Amino acid sequence: MGDSILRKTDRTLSKGEDVVVCLPGARIEHVTERVENVLGHGQGGSILVHVGTNNADRDGTTRIVKRYRELVETLNKTRVEQIILSGILPVMRGRGTTFRKCKRMAINGLLEQMCEEEGVGFVDLWGYFVGKEDMFMRDGLHLSGKGAAVFSENLLRSMNNGTGCNFLN
């Protein structure tokens, strides 16, 4: 479940009972608001959430981590067995690209620490995407077909490993 970065990942991730919920333009708080409707109150299962891209340019890092904590709290109420959060990916173009990359790296570091504190999985695929323009569409933000395939394959690998982890290429 997550923002528009998940577009094109359904080919790899949607199998059997697995489903991709892509919410274009979603921010962390929007996903938090929709979790209960998507998951209900059942027990078991897993969720991997990739969101935060749309918060990164607008909110400060402290506020972003607070919103992630609220998301995890809401996910815990749904009684999902496995929760994994995915770190924000780099951007390739646009105004302030260097600053935007640095801020995203800082957010990912804080998010990883928060995940450890909260006992949820974390996957950081930054290394697969930084400096690799062929992974992105022309806007430098959304994933190309190749990027979506690499992204979804590694998210799936993280889910199968059970706890999330850092994959550096």
N, C-alpha and C positions, 0 to 999 in steps of 0.2 A: 504494500500500500504506500502511495506517496504522490509526489508531484509529477510534472510533465517529463522529467528525466526518465521515467519508467516507460514512456512510449517506446514501442517496438520490442519491449522485453517479453511480451506475452507469448511470443512464439517459443521461447525457451522455458519460461517460468510457469505458464498455464498448462498444467498436465494433470489429468485425473481430477482430484478435488481442489487442486491448487488454482488460485485465481489472482490475477493482477488487478488492483484497483488503482487506476491512474486518475488523479485529480489535478488537471492543468491549473497552474497558478496557485495551488494550495501552499499555505504556510503551515508551520508546525501546529498552530492553534486550530486551523481548519481540519487537519487530520484528527487531532484530539477530539474535536466536536463530532466527527463522523465514526469514530472507532466503534462505539456501541451499536450503531445501526448496521455496520458491516459485520461485526463479530458476534453480536448478541451477548448472552451470558453463559454460553456453553463452556464445557471444560475440555482441555486438551488442545492439540494443534499448535501451530507455530505462526508467527507473524514476523515479517521483515519489513521495516519501514525505512523508506528513503525520502526524506523531506528536509527542508532547511535552506535550500537554494534560494527560495524567494524571501527568506528572512535575512539572509546574509548581507544583503546590500542596504537593508532598512533598519535593522535592530543592532544594538550593541551585543557583545559576546555574552555578558552576564544575563541579559534578558533572554537571549537565545537558549542558553543552558537551562534557565528557569522554565522555559516553555517545553524543552525536552523532558525535564523532570515531571512536569504536569502530564505530558504524553505517556511516560512510563507508568505513572500513578494510575492513569485511566486504563492503560493496557492491563495492568495488574488486576484491576477490578473485573476485567472480563474473564479472568482465570485461564488465560492462554498459558500453555506449558512453556513455550519457548518464545522469547522476545529478542530480536536482533535489530539494532539500529545501524544504518549505513551512513558513513561519513559523507560530507559534501564533496563534490568533485571540483577540480579546478576549472577556471574559465580561460578561454583562449584569446578572446578579443574584447574590445570595448574600452571605454574610458576607465582609467585607473586600474588596468589589469594587474599590475604588480601588487598594488595595495589589496585588491580583491582576492588575489591568490593567498597573500600573507594572512589576511583575516580568515579566510576559509581554513587554512592550515591551523590557525590558533583555535578556531571553533572545533575542528576535528580533535585536537589534543584535549581540549576541555570535555568534549563529548565522550571520548574514550575513557577519561578519568571518571566521569559521571556514570558511565555504563558499568565500570568496575565496582563503583560504590553501590550501585543499585542492583547488581547481580544480573545484568542483562548482557547479551552478546553485542559485540561491536565489530563491524567489518569496515576496513579502510582500503579502498581501491585506488587511492590517489596515484600511486606509482604506475598504474596501468595507463593513466590518462595525462599526466602532466607533461607538457611539451609535445604531445602527439596530436597534431592537428587533424590527422585522418580519422580520429576517434569522434570528432565533432562535426556537426553541420556547419554551414557558413556563418551562423550567428555566434559560433564559438562557445555556446552554452549547451544546446541540446545535442544528444548523441546521434552520430551517423549509424547506419546499419551495422557497420563493423563495431563501433563503440557499444551499441546496444547489445550485441552478441557477447562481447567480452564482459560487459557489465553483468548481464544476466547469468552467464555461465559461472562467474565467480560468486555472485550472490547465492546461486543454487548450491555451489560447493560449500559456502559458509553455512547454509541451512543444514546441509547433510552432515557437516562436521559437528553440529550440535550447539556450539556456543558462539560462533562468530570468531573472527581472528583478523589479523592484518596480513594482507597479501601484497607484497612489494615485488614488482617486476624488475 
